[in-house]
Amino acid sequence: MVDSGPMKTDLVKVEPAPAAPALKLPAIISREGRRTVKRFLEFFAVTIRNENTREAYARAVSRFFHWCEFRGASFERIEPLVIAAYVEEISGQFSAPTVQQRLAAIRMLYDWLVTGGIVATNPASAVKAPRFSKKTGKTPVLQAEEMKRLLDGINTETVIGLRDRALIGLMFYSFARISAALKMRVRDYYPQGKRYFVRLHEKGGKFHVVPVHHKAEEYLDAYIEAAGISEEKTTLLFRSFGGRGRELSKNGISRFDAWAMIKKRKLETGIREEISPHTMRGSGITIYLLNGGALENAQRIAAHESSQTTKLYDRTSDEITLDEIERIAI
């Protein structure tokens, strides 16, 4: 328990702590012995299947325990007041969604420690995160002409160029998440009747099947034919290149490589906006809605669980026309 007196003051003071190592076992946990360490590691290995979520939660709890260590709070002295002080401090440094995610990671970890008999109660259960209301998304999106310029500006005289165009085109025309696209095998692009479909590998081991837009089909066909991988059904579809970038390898593209590739391609075509792989998905949804597409259909294509998430990409009301401004008349 935290004493009344100097300990509380130390915990609440807001000078920044040194940056915590993202995935290192926190010293507070390692000192608690083998049983606690095992239960701590099991939380990430057993309860979280999505790799991105696992990494994000590992960073969140590592930073929290490092914060506690910096202020002299041992494992047994972490109580609601300590976690509330931490939330209060980071609320002034990060957005509300980020704070909510970090608190959720701490709360879920302690739930796991409680069920494992490591601690008696969850000190994070009563701590409130800051509220926020989000009506529009922050993901930067490209307008139709910018998206066309990006795709048309890729040099497709090389297999690398064909691969990059196919990946960007797939994310744009199918609203595919980058992680889902990069997990695809060659067999996940397949014909059914007169149409082609893609089978996207979504979170939680789920598959999401989407019809392929004719332009995405064109891009995928050109890449697969040039790469000579049409019969390698079980291998990854989007692969890296070895041999100084001249030979297609059996390894897939990492998310970081995909990010770097998109940044490189946008610079080559003179696009100034800061974009990311998620921009392709967001641009596809936005342009679809601007062209009169139905929100419920966009939700199904994007595999969003809630239409509110899809609604974040609806920018149809963002633009204020000159005609509307001229209505301000006296």
Secondary structure, DSSP 8 states (H G I E B T S, - for coil): ---SSHHHHHHH---------SSS--HHHHTT-HHHHHHHHHHHHHH---HHHHHHHHHHHHHHHHHHHHTT--GGG--HHHHHHHHHHHHTTS-HHHHHHHHHHHHHHHHHHHHTTS-SS-TTTT--------SS--S----HHHHHHHHHTS-TTSHHHHHHHHHHHHHHHH---HHHHHT-BGGGEEEETTEEEEEEE-GGG-EEEEE--HHHHHHHHHHHHHHT-TT-TTSBSSEEEETTTTEEEEEE--HHHHHHHHHHHHHHTT--S---HHHHHHHHHHHHHHTT--HHHHHHHHT-S-HHHHHTT--TTT---HHHHTT---
